[in-house]
Amino acid sequence: MSSAAPAHAEDPTAARLRALLVRAPTAVAFVSGQRFEVVSEEFNHLFGFGDDSDLSGQGTRVVHTTDLAHTALLERTAAAFAAGRPLDEEIEYVKRDGHRFWGRLQATPVHWDAPAGEALWIVEDVTAARAQRLQPTWTAKHDSVTELANRREFERRLAEHVGSRRGEPVSVLWLDVDKFAEVIKDMGAEVGDHFLYGLGQMLIGKVRASDLVARLEEDHFAILLPDCDQHYAQIIAEKVRSAVAGYRLRWGLHRTRVKASLGVVQLQPSLTTVDAVLGGAALACTEAKAAGGDSVRIFVSAGGYEELAG
């Protein structure tokens, strides 16, 4: 004879949320009326709270350095939510013991149709990353929007391979987002910057750790592929093209999708300079855009291109 379910069995959705808040290594909090309603275990730990203390039920002011900083954050958050945008910025916080750190706050309303209601906060400690970004050496080598390598650093790394006699094949991809100007026109520069950052992170996930992804300018990216011949560069380019086509920008109430054109070039004796290599990749990319975009072209010679098969 089967036994009946307990009269007060926990709702499965509530049980899942509780398990997530306890076990997930992410600092998450639900905030309402300037008060933490529910916080994850990791959120408590991040701010120096533990088993004998809990941020749940406390005012959000407790984690901010001053009344002014707290009030200013509330104003920026309200303005962002009212405009249909999340809040995503780095803030100096204070732990329970008075120690300060920099955290990246990503905040969104739980319900976008009630932007003044309950909000979701996700906080990540970025103290070390922020300190690194403030170093002159980091600034000189990286793009401030995407945090990828900048053009100067990409060209320096590419120069190490141009004319090299080591014999290993090296290829370069040039990526141009199709009709990106329309995204900027429809959504604004801020949304465009967040899209570029997300796109850059997605590109890093599609290549090897030994490869270099860079933002050259505006919506133009380049990928340096050491020890990679044209055949495998084509495969990578197609994988990247498909990934961009499937990528979705979700930024608050803003939604969009784009596609990309890619040019591929393998270093060869006729390309004797960095400019020549990048020029070949850019020309192949231009050919891809001229064919309607969302495609890959291979630089073959000074006057020839080859479409990626399949």
N, C-alpha and C positions, 0 to 999 in steps of 0.2 A: 504494500500500500504506500503510495507516494506521499511524502510530507508536503504540507502547504508552505508557500513562501512566507518568510517572516513578515509580520504585519507592518513593520517599520523599516523594510529593506530600503537601502539608500538608492536614490534615483541614479541610473547608470551615467547620465550626463554629469551629475554633480560629483559622482565618484571619480570620473575621468578628470574633471577639472581639479579636484583635490589632489589626485596623484600627480598631475602636471605641475601644480604649484609647489609640491613637496620635492619632486624628483628632478624636474627639468633644470639644467644648469644655466638658466636664464633669469635675470632679475626683472620680474614682472609685477606690476601693481595695478589695482583698479582704484581710481580716484574719483571722489564725488564731493562737491562742496568744499574744496580745499582740505579734504581729509582722506587719508588712506583707508579704504574700506576693507580690501583684501590684498595681501601681499604674498609673494612666493617666498620660500625659504631662502633662495639665493638673493632675493631683494633685501631681506633682513640682514643676511651675512654681509652683503656689499656695504651696508651702512653701519655695520658694527653691532647689530642686534642679534640675539640668539634665543636659546631656549627659555631664558629667564626674562625675556623682554620681547616685545613685538611692535612693529610699526602700525599694525592694523588698529584703526581707531584713532590714531594720532593725526595731528594737523600736518599738512605738507610743509609748513614753514620750518619744521624741525630739521630738515635735511639741507636747508639753504643757509648761506653764510650771513645774510642780513635781511632785514625786513624789506629794504629797497629792492634787493635782488629777487626776493620772492614775489613782491608785487609786480615787478617788471615782467617776470616770467608769466604770471597769470594774464597780464595784458597781452603779451605776444601770443600766448596760447589761444586766448579768446579770439584774437584777430585772425589767426591762421585757420581755426576751426570754422569761423564765420565765412571765410573765403573758400571753404571746401578743401583746405590743405592740412596735412599733418604738421606737427611741429617737429623739426629734426635739427638739433643744434647741440653744441658742447657747452656744458655748464659746470661751474665750480661748485661742488657739493661739500658738505661737512659730515663726518661720521659721528657716531655717538660719543667717541672719546675726544672729539675736537679736531681730529686729523682731517685735512682737506684733500680732495682729489678731484680730477676732472672726469666727468661722465658724459657720454653721448645719450641724450634723451630723445627717444622717439615716442611721441604722444599722438593718439588719435581718439576721436569720440568712439564709444562703444556702438552708438547708433548715429549715423551721419545726419539723420533727419532730426536729431535732437543734439546739436553741437554743444549746447550749454549743460548737457547732462553728464552722465558718468563717462570717464575717459580711461583709456588703457595706456599705461606708461611702461616702456621698456628702457632700462638703463644699462649701459655698458661702460666699464672703467676704461678710459682711453688716455690715462695719464702718461703712460710710457710712449704711446703712439703720438700723442700731441707733442711731447718733448722732442721726439725724433723729428717731427715735421717742422719744428721751429729751428732746427739746426741749419746753418747756412749750406752745408754740404747736401742736405736732403732737398732743400728748396731749389738748389741749382740743378738738380737732376730729375725733379718730378713735376708733373702738372698739378696745379693746385685744385682743380675741379675733380679730376678722376683719381688722383694719387698714383697714376701710372707714370712710367718714365716719360720725360718730355722729349721733344725733337732733338735737342742738343745731346742728351744722353743716348738716344737711339742711334744717332749718327756716329757717336763715338764708339759704341759697341759694334756697329756695322763695319766701321773702318778697320776694326781688328781682323775682319775676314776678307775684305776686298784686297785682292792681290796676294792673298796668303798662299803659301806653297805646301800647306799641311795636307792638302788633297781631299779633305772631307767636303761633301756637298753642303752648301748653305743656301737657303731660300728666304725670300721676303714676301709677306702678304701686305697689300695695301687695301684698306677697307674704307668705303665711303658710304655713310648712311643715306639711303634714298629719300629725297624730299624732306630732309630734316628741317629745312626752313619753315615748312608748314606746321611742324610740331611747335616750334618757337612762336610762330604767329598765333596759333590757336591757344596755346597753354602758357606762354610766357617764358622768360629766360630762366627763372628759378626752377620751374618744372623741368625745363630742358637740361639744366645742370644735374639734377637728380637722375634724370634718365641717362645721361652720359656716364655718370658714376656707376649706376647699376649695369649699364652695358659693358663698361670696362671690367667690372668684377666678373661678369658672365664670361667675357672673353678669356680671362685668366683661367677660368675653370675648364676651358675647352682645349688648352694647350699644355705642353709639358712644363715641369718646373724649370727646365733649362732654357726655355724659350723666353723672349722678352716682348711684352705687349706695351705699346706706347700710344699716347695721344699726340699726334703731330700738330694738329690745329683744328679748331671748330669741331666738325663731325668726322674728321679724318683720323683713322687709326692705322698703325702698322704693327706687324708681328715679325720678329726675327726668329728664324728657325734654323739653328745650327744642326749640323749632321742630319740634314734633311734634303733629299733630292726633289726634283720637280714632281715626280710621281706621287710621293707622299705629301708634298706640299699641296697638290691638287685635292687630295683626300681631306686634308685638314681644312682647306679653304671651303670645301663643300660642307663639311661639318659645321664650320663657323657660320656660313651663309644660312644653313637650315636653322641653326640655333637663334640667329638674329630674327629670322622670320617667325619663329615661335615665341620670341621674347615679348612679354607684356609689361608695359609701364603702368603701374598702379600707384598713384600718388594722391591720396585722399579721394576726392570725387573724380579726379582726372584719370582717364583710361586712354591708352593709345597703343598702336603697334606699328612697327616699321619694317622695312626690308633693307638689304644692303647689297652693294656691288663690290666685288673683290678682284684685285689684280694679283697675279702670282709671277714671280721671277726667280729663277735660280741664278746665283752668281756664276759668271762665265768670263773667259778671258777678254771678250770684247767690251765688257762693262768694267772699266778701269778705275772708276771713282765712285764714291758714295752717291753723289748726285746722279750719276748714270744709272746706278742700281735702282734708286728711288724713282727716277724718271721712268724707267722701264715698267716698274710696278704700277705707277700712277697712270701711265698710258694704257696699260692693260685694263685698269679699273675704269678709265674713261670709256674704253670700248664696251665694257660690260654695261655701263650706264646708258650708253647710246643704243644698246640693244634692248633697252626697256627696264634695266635694273634687275635686282634679285637674281644675279647670275655671277659666274666666275669666268674670267678670261686669263689665258696664260701668255706671257710675253715670250715670243719665240725668237724674233730678230727685230732689227730696226723698223721693219715695216709689216710684221706679221703677228697675228694673234691666233690663239687656238681656244675654242670653247671647250669647257670641261664636259666630257662625255657623260651621258646619263643624267 
